[in-house]
Each structure stands twice: as C-alpha cells, then as structure tokens.
Amino acid sequence: MMRNPAEAVPLSAAPPSNTLALPRPRSIALPIEARILILALCFRLAGAAVGFIANVTIPDYQDQGFTVMKEPNPFWDRFARWDSGWYQGIASGGYKYVEGRQNNLAFFPAYPKLMGVLGRVMGGAQQDFYFAGILISWLAFAAAMPLLYRLARLDLPHEQATRVTIYAAVFPSAYFFGVVYSEALFLLTLVSATLALRSKRWIWAAVAAAIMTATRVNGVMFLPALALIGGHAASTGRERRWALLAAIGGATGIAAYSWFVYSVSGHPFEWFDSITRWGYHPGGNPLSGLVAIAKQLTTRPIDFIATERMAPYDTLNAMAATGALLAVPFILQRFGRGYAAIVVLGLLLPLSSGQFEGLGRYCSVLFPLPILFGSMRGETRHLGLMTAFVMFYTLGLVLFGNVHPLF
C-alpha cells in the first residue's frame, strides 16, 4: 500500500519501457504469375476432393474395364477414364499396330511418351504410369495459367487478365485438365506458341507449335491461325517471314509422328485411318450435327434427353461447341482474325467428323474464349456466367469420374 499519496508517480511520467520494439512481420510478395500457378494447383486439389466424394457416394455408371491399380480405388480411378487406358498402354508398352482394327496409333505421342519416361522414373509399375499422367497434366495446367495471364495482359488490364485465368480454370469441360488426358499439355503448348509469336520469339514459337502438333490430331489445324497471329505481331517484312517459318516449323511435330507411323505400319497416315475406326469421319458438313441436335432440343427437349442414352452427353458437348461458335464474331471484333481462327479451326475437324463426343474438351483449350469472357464489363454479368460455368463444370466432373460416356 502507498504510504504517501504525494509520492505517486503520474501516469504520464512513467519510466520508458526497456523492452525492444519487434519489427512488424512482412508478407512475402510473390509475383502474380507465381500466385496464379499456386492457385491453379490448389484448384486441382479442390477438384480432386470433390471428385473423390462423388465417387464414394454415387455408384459408377458402368465398368470401364480397367483401374489405376490392380484393385479398384475410389480416389485414383477417377483420374483415369476412357482414353486414359490407351495413354497408359502407350506409356508402358509403346505403340502397336493392328491392321484393320482399332489401335493406339490414333493417339499422338507427346503426352503418352512423357508419361512413359516419368512413369519408369517413378518405378515402372502399372499405377506409376497413371500417376505420371496425372502429374504431367497438373503441372502443364499450372504452367499454362500464368502464361495465359501474360498473353491476356498484352490486350487487357491486370484485373481482366486475372479473370481470364479463372474462366479458363472453370470452363465447363476444363476438368479434363486434371486427369490422364492430353488437354492440359495441349493448352500449354498452344498458349506458349501464341505468346512466343506475339513476343517475336520465333524459335520458341516453332518448338511449342511442334510439340502441339505432336500432342493431338487436330493440332495441325491451328498452324494457319498461328501464322496469322505471328504476321500481325511482326512489324517488318523480315519478321513476317520469321513468323511464317515458325508456324510452318510447327508441322515438324506431326511430320515426325507420321514418319514413325510409316515405320511401324507402312502407311504414314495410318493414324488417320485408325481414328476412323472409332466412327470419326472428318470432312462432312461441320454444322449438320449441331443443327440436328438443336432441332431435337426445340421440338421434344424432355423426351429427347430423358429417353435417348447419349442425348444428355451429346447435348452438353453440343452446347459447348455452339457457344464457342457464337463467340467467334465478338472475338474477331475485339482480338482479330488470328484469335477467331483459333476457335474456328480448332472445332472444324471434330465438327466435321459426325460425332458429338469430345466437343467439350476440344473447346476447353480454345484460349480466346476465356480471354473474351474476361474482357467483358459488368460484375453482375461475370457473377452469372461464372456461376453457370462452375455448375456445369461440377456436373461434368462428376459424370466423367463416375464413368458416364462424357468423353
């Protein structure tokens, strides 16, 4: 107890503290590209979690005849559906030509050969090749997103360019970027080639384009569009020649594969004949299928979707392709002929084949679409469109993972 109130020390006169002031913590300011890459990987993890829950709560639609491991696994099997088995077969056992029958020459080599190399490094067991395919797809997708941001920044401000990567990630069929399919690698090479051309890095553009044409059968269809993009970016006659040579150099990928196919089968374009054995016959009217399904949906929509086995899946694929084609005039107006040609030429081959399957995933790599969506004005518009995209993305993710015929 204080003996004399006069001895009290006023609060304002209290002696200074001897404790040292600690520095305020600083956040690590990562470049925007690094943050986009990290968020892309986090998005893949979130998709894997949703797919896993769907697999353990919803019965598989059918037995696809193969699994990632020797026994069914509700987590890993959802990454390997349909064509994944063909990719794993090429990665583990190479190409095998069977005359007059379906064979794996229909699948271009860049993705499965990478799976083969990485799968052997990981141990060489059956599941290791599937794990390699998942890792390649995830890393390719994560790398493609910051490159897409850089590409969008050539035309758009930061906020809109960031939004472009979100649209690319939640595009209704973008779940293919996280499974054992070649879509993520194809997106990476297509975006890389375009960015290199617009940055006047001709050699890098040729290398990326060559890998692109060695990744998927329709890769060669993008070369004229890349030539247009490179020509527009060039400012001198010499640069235009370099841009044209870079686009032409992209054909070395498909040329090298055709040479290999010749050495295996005796026919350089056996890969094309192999594709036709799945019912694809390119060269038809590219709009006839979309017109036919539009007629069904306008005359008897409920009966069509509810009673015909492939109708729900064909409808989803046709909706994606129709939306992409409707966007072409706006892409042409805002971003020029090269970007519009990316969309048209990217869909020309599958649309002319007489099949709906695969149209959604063919649309997923058409980067001018998310660039167009990201450039739109109006927060309400973005909220509505992104909500619709996420809904259809989740639907497709669940259907694909549960072995529905959504190829």
C-alpha positions as MATLAB code, in Angstrom:
seq = 'MMRNPAEAVPLSAAPPSNTLALPRPRSIALPIEARILILALCFRLAGAAVGFIANVTIPDYQDQGFTVMKEPNPFWDRFARWDSGWYQGIASGGYKYVEGRQNNLAFFPAYPKLMGVLGRVMGGAQQDFYFAGILISWLAFAAAMPLLYRLARLDLPHEQATRVTIYAAVFPSAYFFGVVYSEALFLLTLVSATLALRSKRWIWAAVAAAIMTATRVNGVMFLPALALIGGHAASTGRERRWALLAAIGGATGIAAYSWFVYSVSGHPFEWFDSITRWGYHPGGNPLSGLVAIAKQLTTRPIDFIATERMAPYDTLNAMAATGALLAVPFILQRFGRGYAAIVVLGLLLPLSSGQFEGLGRYCSVLFPLPILFGSMRGETRHLGLMTAFVMFYTLGLVLFGNVHPLF';
ca = [
       0.000    0.000    0.000;
       1.242    3.517   -0.798;
       2.186    5.407    2.366;
       2.048    8.952    0.943;
      -0.174    9.914   -1.998;
       2.261   12.663   -2.839;
       4.791   10.028   -3.711;
       2.628    8.674   -6.518;
       4.169    8.894   -9.954;
       1.824   10.374  -12.572;
       0.877    8.010  -15.385;
       2.302   10.397  -17.947;
       5.619   10.388  -16.140;
       6.003    6.605  -16.051;
       9.519    5.497  -16.944;
      10.046    4.273  -20.501;
       9.951    0.555  -21.045;
      13.235   -1.221  -21.608;
      11.652   -3.807  -23.984;
      12.669   -3.589  -27.618;
      10.012   -2.982  -30.278;
       9.701   -6.041  -32.524;
       9.679   -5.488  -36.273;
       6.303   -5.934  -37.935;
       6.077   -9.158  -39.948;
       6.200   -8.714  -43.688;
       4.227  -10.812  -46.127;
       6.087  -12.471  -48.954;
       5.117  -10.596  -52.090;
       5.130  -13.262  -54.783;
       4.868  -12.254  -58.432;
       1.373  -12.507  -59.853;
       2.436  -15.395  -62.101;
       3.632  -17.409  -59.088;
       0.385  -16.763  -57.231;
      -1.647  -17.855  -60.236;
       0.417  -21.049  -60.510;
      -0.101  -21.881  -56.831;
      -3.827  -21.183  -57.045;
      -4.059  -23.391  -60.137;
      -2.576  -26.316  -58.205;
      -4.918  -25.603  -55.271;
      -7.836  -25.644  -57.687;
      -6.749  -29.062  -58.938;
      -6.623  -30.317  -55.345;
     -10.127  -28.996  -54.696;
     -11.401  -30.717  -57.840;
      -9.790  -33.977  -56.767;
     -11.539  -33.740  -53.387;
     -14.933  -33.105  -54.994;
     -14.400  -35.984  -57.420;
     -13.407  -38.345  -54.609;
     -16.525  -37.541  -52.586;
     -18.641  -38.081  -55.702;
     -17.006  -41.449  -56.325;
     -17.681  -42.764  -52.827;
     -21.265  -41.502  -52.683;
     -22.512  -42.083  -56.242;
     -22.262  -45.536  -57.865;
     -20.311  -45.830  -61.111;
     -22.494  -45.727  -64.198;
     -20.656  -48.671  -65.765;
     -17.485  -50.744  -65.552;
     -14.863  -49.340  -67.899;
     -12.706  -52.474  -67.715;
      -9.509  -51.069  -66.172;
      -8.284  -49.435  -62.970;
      -5.261  -47.403  -61.929;
      -4.075  -50.097  -59.552;
      -4.714  -53.819  -59.599;
      -7.820  -53.284  -57.476;
     -10.438  -50.524  -57.788;
      -9.600  -47.353  -55.878;
     -12.288  -44.682  -55.332;
      -9.746  -41.853  -55.267;
      -7.269  -42.666  -58.025;
      -9.598  -44.311  -60.538;
     -11.494  -41.082  -61.223;
      -8.333  -39.668  -62.828;
      -8.203  -42.473  -65.398;
     -11.276  -42.873  -67.560;
     -11.856  -43.829  -71.159;
      -8.865  -42.764  -73.298;
      -6.625  -42.806  -70.214;
      -6.231  -46.552  -70.669;
      -4.885  -46.050  -74.181;
      -2.383  -43.451  -72.975;
      -1.195  -45.776  -70.224;
      -0.830  -48.597  -72.716;
       1.399  -46.471  -74.961;
       3.412  -45.221  -71.986;
       4.078  -48.701  -70.640;
       4.227  -50.818  -73.796;
       4.694  -48.481  -76.739;
       2.767  -48.309  -79.991;
       1.291  -51.458  -81.501;
      -0.144  -51.582  -84.982;
      -3.071  -53.910  -85.654;
      -4.110  -53.833  -89.294;
      -7.761  -53.062  -89.968;
      -8.693  -52.678  -86.288;
      -8.699  -50.014  -83.586;
      -5.145  -49.430  -82.398;
      -3.209  -46.902  -80.375;
      -1.658  -45.153  -83.392;
      -4.716  -42.876  -83.211;
      -3.206  -41.248  -80.096;
      -0.426  -38.755  -80.757;
       2.850  -39.303  -78.888;
       3.912  -36.214  -76.894;
       1.749  -36.875  -73.832;
       1.990  -40.687  -73.541;
       5.734  -40.670  -74.243;
       6.249  -38.177  -71.408;
       4.131  -40.487  -69.262;
       6.409  -43.372  -70.218;
       9.606  -41.581  -69.239;
       8.260  -40.253  -65.946;
       6.429  -43.498  -65.143;
       9.639  -45.510  -65.377;
      11.428  -42.992  -63.168;
       8.640  -43.433  -60.605;
       9.038  -47.218  -60.581;
       7.540  -48.628  -63.769;
       4.519  -50.327  -62.175;
       1.082  -50.055  -63.768;
      -0.050  -47.294  -61.432;
       3.184  -45.335  -61.863;
       2.331  -44.535  -65.477;
      -1.086  -43.255  -64.427;
       0.495  -41.206  -61.621;
       2.903  -39.769  -64.187;
      -0.004  -38.789  -66.418;
      -1.743  -37.028  -63.537;
       1.436  -35.179  -62.590;
       2.083  -34.074  -66.180;
      -1.495  -32.827  -66.560;
      -1.432  -30.922  -63.268;
       1.942  -29.301  -63.920;
       1.042  -28.430  -67.515;
      -2.202  -26.830  -66.371;
      -0.434  -24.916  -63.588;
       2.208  -23.668  -66.044;
      -0.382  -22.715  -68.672;
      -2.333  -20.415  -66.343;
       0.383  -17.768  -65.719;
       1.326  -17.905  -69.396;
      -2.310  -17.303  -70.273;
      -2.293  -14.353  -67.874;
       0.758  -12.917  -69.646;
      -0.894  -13.434  -73.012;
      -4.087  -11.732  -71.860;
      -2.088   -8.823  -70.442;
      -0.976   -7.953  -73.957;
      -4.562   -6.803  -74.599;
      -6.211   -6.382  -71.203;
      -5.542   -4.695  -67.839;
      -4.465   -6.716  -64.808;
      -7.908   -7.303  -63.309;
      -9.411   -8.585  -66.546;
      -6.351  -10.731  -67.321;
      -6.624  -12.358  -63.895;
     -10.277  -13.039  -64.567;
      -9.274  -14.763  -67.829;
      -7.398  -17.448  -65.890;
     -10.443  -18.062  -63.702;
     -12.659  -18.561  -66.728;
     -10.118  -20.963  -68.226;
      -9.997  -22.981  -64.994;
     -13.777  -23.258  -64.505;
     -14.738  -23.691  -68.145;
     -17.458  -26.395  -68.156;
     -15.144  -29.057  -69.630;
     -11.899  -27.884  -68.006;
     -11.941  -30.871  -65.641;
     -10.050  -32.675  -68.415;
      -7.009  -30.598  -67.429;
      -6.709  -32.607  -64.210;
      -6.993  -36.185  -65.489;
      -4.963  -38.560  -67.652;
      -5.786  -36.822  -70.921;
      -3.602  -34.676  -73.184;
      -5.694  -31.484  -72.928;
      -3.519  -29.714  -70.326;
      -0.321  -30.295  -72.306;
      -2.048  -29.143  -75.480;
      -3.280  -25.953  -73.809;
       0.220  -25.253  -72.513;
       1.827  -25.642  -75.936;
      -0.863  -23.657  -77.772;
      -0.702  -20.742  -75.336;
       3.111  -20.887  -75.319;
       3.302  -20.785  -79.115;
       0.896  -17.848  -79.292;
       2.686  -15.881  -76.577;
       6.053  -16.540  -78.225;
       4.765  -15.333  -81.588;
       3.297  -12.165  -80.147;
       6.583  -11.585  -78.285;
       8.567  -12.207  -81.508;
      10.382  -15.224  -80.079;
      10.262  -17.218  -83.262;
      12.338  -20.248  -82.242;
      10.350  -20.791  -79.056;
       7.162  -20.460  -81.065;
       8.280  -23.140  -83.528;
       9.281  -25.530  -80.721;
       5.999  -25.064  -78.841;
       3.973  -25.452  -82.040;
       5.872  -28.633  -82.964;
       5.075  -30.185  -79.573;
       1.468  -29.063  -80.022;
       1.074  -30.872  -83.365;
       2.637  -33.959  -81.784;
       0.147  -33.872  -78.916;
      -3.249  -34.100  -80.602;
      -4.552  -34.911  -84.032;
      -6.123  -31.503  -84.623;
      -3.004  -29.623  -83.582;
      -2.006  -29.079  -87.202;
      -5.284  -27.234  -87.762;
      -4.064  -24.375  -85.546;
      -0.972  -23.588  -87.635;
      -2.738  -21.197  -90.078;
      -4.149  -19.299  -87.096;
      -0.690  -19.090  -85.532;
       0.665  -17.775  -88.850;
      -1.974  -15.019  -88.775;
      -1.125  -14.140  -85.177;
       2.602  -14.040  -85.894;
       2.119  -11.994  -89.056;
       0.057   -9.441  -87.165;
       2.701   -9.175  -84.448;
       5.504   -8.666  -86.978;
       6.412   -5.110  -87.905;
       8.832   -5.712  -90.785;
       8.984   -7.986  -93.797;
      11.817   -9.959  -92.211;
       9.772  -10.540  -89.046;
       6.806  -11.674  -91.113;
       8.988  -14.276  -92.790;
      10.206  -15.462  -89.398;
       6.626  -15.684  -88.140;
       5.623  -17.757  -91.150;
       8.630  -20.049  -90.724;
       7.792  -20.515  -87.042;
       4.240  -21.588  -87.913;
       5.493  -23.907  -90.659;
       8.075  -25.290  -88.233;
       5.200  -26.409  -86.045;
       4.383  -29.041  -88.666;
       7.567  -30.926  -87.774;
       5.750  -32.498  -84.837;
       3.061  -34.192  -86.883;
       5.594  -34.908  -89.670;
       7.881  -36.752  -87.252;
       4.974  -38.790  -85.919;
       3.797  -39.625  -89.440;
       7.308  -40.857  -90.258;
       7.243  -43.056  -87.155;
       3.794  -44.389  -88.070;
       5.155  -45.252  -91.529;
       7.996  -47.218  -89.948;
       5.501  -49.189  -87.864;
       2.637  -49.732  -90.307;
       3.968  -48.943  -93.770;
       1.464  -46.076  -94.122;
       2.426  -42.561  -92.920;
      -1.199  -41.575  -92.289;
      -2.311  -44.769  -90.607;
      -3.038  -42.588  -87.574;
      -5.864  -41.034  -89.600;
      -7.240  -44.431  -90.651;
      -7.065  -45.561  -87.029;
      -9.179  -42.585  -85.967;
     -11.911  -43.501  -88.457;
     -12.280  -46.902  -86.776;
     -13.790  -45.110  -83.783;
     -16.524  -43.736  -86.023;
     -14.877  -40.393  -86.782;
     -15.101  -39.445  -90.452;
     -13.791  -35.879  -90.903;
     -14.860  -33.984  -93.982;
     -18.612  -33.713  -93.529;
     -20.777  -30.647  -93.011;
     -19.470  -29.164  -89.730;
     -22.828  -27.641  -88.794;
     -25.158  -30.524  -89.623;
     -24.776  -32.219  -86.251;
     -25.403  -29.039  -84.289;
     -28.468  -28.276  -86.401;
     -29.816  -31.792  -85.840;
     -29.447  -31.661  -82.076;
     -30.889  -28.127  -81.969;
     -33.963  -29.456  -83.757;
     -34.360  -32.211  -81.162;
     -33.990  -29.751  -78.292;
     -36.549  -27.334  -79.733;
     -39.181  -29.914  -80.724;
     -39.012  -32.510  -77.912;
     -36.368  -31.500  -75.347;
     -37.556  -33.500  -72.339;
     -38.351  -36.661  -74.272;
     -35.055  -36.437  -76.178;
     -32.828  -36.044  -73.113;
     -34.774  -38.485  -70.945;
     -35.153  -41.392  -73.367;
     -32.081  -41.474  -75.617;
     -28.951  -42.808  -73.908;
     -26.394  -40.414  -75.376;
     -28.675  -37.370  -75.523;
     -27.574  -35.755  -72.212;
     -23.903  -36.066  -73.091;
     -24.335  -35.034  -76.719;
     -26.307  -32.014  -75.523;
     -23.544  -30.899  -73.166;
     -20.929  -31.258  -75.900;
     -23.102  -29.511  -78.490;
     -23.819  -26.635  -76.093;
     -20.090  -26.042  -75.622;
     -19.393  -26.049  -79.373;
     -22.382  -23.838  -80.171;
     -21.385  -21.315  -77.521;
     -17.828  -21.240  -78.876;
     -19.009  -20.604  -82.430;
     -21.408  -17.869  -81.316;
     -18.478  -16.132  -79.631;
     -16.410  -16.004  -82.839;
     -17.785  -12.659  -84.183;
     -17.033  -10.965  -80.858;
     -13.531  -12.458  -80.748;
     -12.958  -11.289  -84.317;
     -14.086   -7.763  -83.490;
     -12.080   -7.411  -80.277;
      -8.951   -9.514  -80.847;
      -8.590  -10.022  -84.590;
      -8.564  -12.757  -87.204;
      -5.880  -14.915  -85.579;
      -7.810  -15.488  -82.360;
     -11.066  -16.045  -84.245;
      -9.300  -18.594  -86.453;
      -8.099  -20.443  -83.323;
     -11.723  -21.155  -82.395;
     -13.000  -21.952  -85.893;
     -10.094  -24.177  -86.939;
      -9.968  -25.838  -83.534;
     -13.542  -27.053  -83.967;
     -13.603  -27.667  -87.713;
     -12.141  -31.173  -87.624;
     -14.250  -32.582  -84.763;
     -17.449  -30.913  -86.002;
     -16.967  -32.333  -89.483;
     -16.417  -35.860  -88.156;
     -20.075  -36.581  -87.446;
     -19.559  -37.157  -83.698;
     -20.507  -35.074  -80.676;
     -18.177  -36.773  -78.241;
     -15.117  -34.749  -77.349;
     -16.509  -31.389  -78.451;
     -16.459  -30.056  -74.907;
     -12.799  -30.868  -74.317;
     -11.890  -29.545  -77.755;
     -13.456  -26.247  -76.646;
     -11.588  -26.252  -73.322;
      -8.245  -25.462  -74.998;
      -9.567  -22.591  -77.131;
      -7.984  -19.818  -75.054;
      -9.619  -16.907  -76.974;
     -12.878  -17.893  -75.274;
     -11.760  -17.134  -71.690;
      -9.946  -14.043  -72.965;
     -13.232  -12.800  -74.432;
     -15.173  -13.654  -71.266;
     -12.570  -11.977  -69.061;
     -12.718   -8.785  -71.121;
     -16.450   -8.282  -70.607;
     -17.709   -5.469  -68.411;
     -20.231   -5.726  -65.626;
     -19.788   -7.532  -62.308;
     -23.293   -8.989  -62.436;
     -22.588  -10.473  -65.845;
     -19.408  -12.121  -64.585;
     -21.125  -13.420  -61.474;
     -23.859  -15.057  -63.532;
     -21.519  -16.530  -66.146;
     -19.026  -17.877  -63.635;
     -21.824  -19.400  -61.570;
     -23.142  -21.202  -64.657;
     -19.638  -22.354  -65.574;
     -18.996  -23.761  -62.090;
     -22.331  -25.599  -62.116;
     -21.649  -27.283  -65.456;
     -18.006  -27.878  -64.526;
     -19.070  -29.760  -61.394;
     -21.666  -31.718  -63.338;
     -19.105  -32.770  -65.925;
     -16.520  -33.604  -63.263;
     -18.941  -35.951  -61.520;
     -20.251  -37.561  -64.713;
     -16.750  -38.179  -66.074;
     -15.449  -39.533  -62.779;
     -18.407  -41.890  -62.456;
     -17.783  -43.410  -65.899;
     -20.584  -41.760  -67.810;
     -19.879  -41.565  -71.568;
     -18.748  -37.943  -71.438;
     -15.524  -38.386  -73.343;
];
